Amino acid sequence: VQLQASGGGLVEAGGSLRLSCAASGRVLSINTMGWYRQAPGKQRDLVATITSASVTDYADSVKGRFTISRDSAKNTVYLQMNDLKPEDTAVYYCYAGRQLPRAAYWGQGTQVTVSS
């Protein structure tokens, strides 16, 4: 499975960005897709995930501001980020997970910078 992420950039606090991640390859085996982020000097943390049944999960810090969605026909997952804050600044990584056999795939990362 290959993941191609896009949509990062520089935005002022309170602004919005939309990230996209297109999956290719053995996509039928993918159960969960989502986004993680890593700020400088910090570990990579969950932002949001969505399953093939459209069950979503969000980090508490982004609930009410970020929305994850999935277009199964295009094998693409989106992350709509509204009311961005400087603490959202990080490299955002697209993720795809498979249960059987267990595997995880990562995209190349896209930088999101929120200025105050």
C-alpha positions as CSV (number, residue, x, y, z in Angstrom):
1,V,0.0,0.0,0.0
2,Q,1.3,3.4,-0.9
3,L,0.0,6.7,0.6
4,Q,0.3,10.1,-1.0
5,A,-0.6,13.0,1.3
6,S,-1.2,16.6,0.3
7,G,-2.7,19.8,1.5
8,G,-0.4,21.1,4.2
9,G,0.8,24.7,4.4
10,L,1.0,27.9,6.4
11,V,-2.1,29.4,7.9
12,E,-2.9,32.0,10.5
13,A,-4.5,31.0,13.8
14,G,-8.3,30.6,13.3
15,G,-7.8,29.5,9.7
16,S,-8.6,26.3,7.9
17,L,-6.7,23.6,5.9
18,R,-7.8,20.4,4.3
19,L,-5.4,17.4,4.1
20,S,-5.9,14.6,1.6
21,C,-4.4,11.2,1.4
22,A,-4.8,8.9,-1.5
23,A,-4.1,5.2,-1.1
24,S,-2.9,2.9,-3.9
25,G,-1.9,-0.7,-4.2
26,R,-3.6,-3.4,-2.1
27,V,-6.2,-1.0,-0.8
28,L,-9.0,-3.6,-0.4
29,S,-7.2,-5.0,2.7
30,I,-7.2,-1.7,4.5
31,N,-9.5,-1.4,7.5
32,T,-8.5,1.9,9.0
33,M,-7.1,5.2,7.6
34,G,-6.3,8.3,9.4
35,W,-3.8,11.0,10.5
36,Y,-1.1,11.3,13.1
37,R,1.1,14.3,13.8
38,Q,4.5,14.9,15.2
39,A,5.7,18.3,16.5
40,P,9.5,19.0,16.8
41,G,10.9,17.1,19.8
42,K,7.7,15.2,20.5
43,Q,6.3,11.8,19.7
44,R,3.9,11.0,16.9
45,D,0.4,11.2,18.2
46,L,-3.0,10.3,16.9
47,V,-5.1,13.0,15.3
48,A,-8.1,11.1,13.9
49,T,-8.9,7.8,12.3
50,I,-11.8,6.4,10.4
51,T,-12.6,2.7,9.8
52,S,-14.1,1.1,6.7
53,A,-17.4,1.2,8.5
54,S,-17.0,5.0,8.9
55,V,-16.4,4.8,12.7
56,T,-14.3,7.8,13.7
57,D,-12.0,8.5,16.5
58,Y,-10.4,11.9,17.4
59,A,-7.8,13.2,19.8
60,D,-9.4,15.3,22.5
61,S,-7.4,18.3,21.4
62,V,-9.0,18.4,18.0
63,K,-12.6,17.4,18.7
64,G,-15.1,19.9,17.4
65,R,-12.5,21.5,15.1
66,F,-11.3,18.7,12.9
67,T,-13.4,16.3,10.7
68,I,-12.1,13.2,9.1
69,S,-13.9,11.6,6.1
70,R,-13.3,8.9,3.6
71,D,-14.2,8.4,0.0
72,S,-14.0,4.7,-0.5
73,A,-14.5,5.0,-4.3
74,K,-11.3,7.1,-4.5
75,N,-9.4,5.3,-1.7
76,T,-8.9,8.7,-0.2
77,V,-9.2,10.1,3.3
78,Y,-9.6,13.7,4.1
79,L,-8.9,15.8,7.2
80,Q,-10.8,19.1,7.4
81,M,-9.1,21.3,10.0
82,N,-10.9,24.4,11.2
83,D,-10.1,27.0,13.9
84,L,-6.4,26.0,13.7
85,K,-4.2,26.9,16.6
86,P,-0.4,27.4,16.9
87,E,-0.3,24.1,18.9
88,D,-1.6,22.3,15.8
89,T,1.8,23.0,14.1
90,A,3.4,19.7,13.2
91,V,4.2,17.3,10.4
92,Y,1.0,15.4,9.6
93,Y,1.3,11.7,8.6
94,C,-1.3,9.7,6.7
95,Y,-1.8,6.3,8.1
96,A,-3.4,3.1,6.8
97,G,-3.9,0.0,8.9
98,R,-4.8,-3.6,8.1
99,Q,-5.9,-6.2,10.7
100,L,-5.2,-9.5,9.0
101,P,-2.4,-9.9,8.6
102,R,-1.6,-7.0,10.9
103,A,0.2,-4.1,9.1
104,A,0.6,-0.4,9.2
105,Y,1.5,2.0,6.4
106,W,2.6,5.6,6.5
107,G,2.6,8.5,4.0
108,Q,5.5,10.8,3.6
109,G,4.2,13.6,5.9
110,T,3.0,17.0,5.1
111,Q,3.9,20.2,7.1
112,V,1.2,22.2,8.8
113,T,2.3,25.5,10.3
114,V,-0.1,27.8,12.2
115,S,1.1,31.3,13.0
116,S,-0.2,33.2,15.9
